[in-house]
Amino acid sequence: MYAYGRLYDTPEASVNSTRTAHFIQPHKPMTNLERWRFYFKDCTSPDSYIDMGFYSLISSCLQRRVWIGDEQQPLFPNQYIILVGGPGIGKGMVIKQVIQYIKFHKAVSADQHVKAVDISDLALNDIMGKAVNPDADLLFPITPNSCTFESLVREMSNTLRVLPIRMRMPDNSTKDFKYAHKSLAFVLEELGSLLSKNKETVVNFLLQAFDCGDYDYVTKHQGKDLLRKICLNMFGGTTPGFMRDAFNDKIVNEGFSGRTIFVFEYANRFNRFGSATFNEEQLVARRELL
């Protein structure tokens, strides 16, 4: 269970909320989490949604770069997080921003990376007769907005990335390695679209993917997908009605629920007519985060 206060004191919030405000000291350098909160200060999404969106974003970008424990049985910081709430609570506001942040950086090769180019510029190439997929070379691969089990496995099988690693040897010398892995950010505004069919197969895959091991999938007509050194981060939203049906129909079992953080909210932080706008200071915080 998570307990959060309001992030910033606003006129709307003072009228519609009795929660305790989180204040950031003036002229004090902000942490990345504080920048993220500041960017969302005028957003009506609950504090818990905003914070968990940041944690999911960081986990998705870490991929398999960081682990704890023994090297033979590493524990990676991948997470399964599901925002639960009724329509209009603000799940999509946070999820959309997480997707934009993940898609910002592009990979130009297996071990060399640069900042993202403007996707609108890539679209211009398509007009000039060049077929361009703006998501084909993402530094942090992410699933499409609508995803089935088959496309999820196929996307992960195509997300090979190679990292340069320099390890210190017992004699204090260093040795360079190439570390290949298949890491994927799985972000869906409505989780129910994934579990609409092949429910048991999907849940079993998610159970194995959580441990970041290997997974083999044999198809009828498309051959075999061999997934090695995988890492899956899941961030999604759903409604209480779907959660109730999922547990009643045993779609979600104890193994899956034991690996997933469900974040439930019943109301917005404050009421606002229309969507929030971002001022220049918020856009600066966004650029610093990116």
Secondary structure, DSSP 8 states (H G I E B T S, - for coil): -----BSS--HHHHHH--S-B----TTS---HHHHHHHHTTT--S-HHHHHHHHHHHHHHHHTTS--BS-TTS-B----EEEEE--TTSSHHHHHHHHHHHHHS-EESSSS-EE----HHHHHHHHHTT----TTTTBSS-B--SS--HHHHHHHHHT-EEEEEEEEE-TTS-EEEEEEEEEEEEEEES-GGGGGGS-HHHHHHHHHHHHTT--EEEE-SSS-EEEE-SEEEEEEEEE-HHHHHHHHHTTSS-HHHHTTEEEEE-SS-SS--SS-----HHHHHHHHHH-
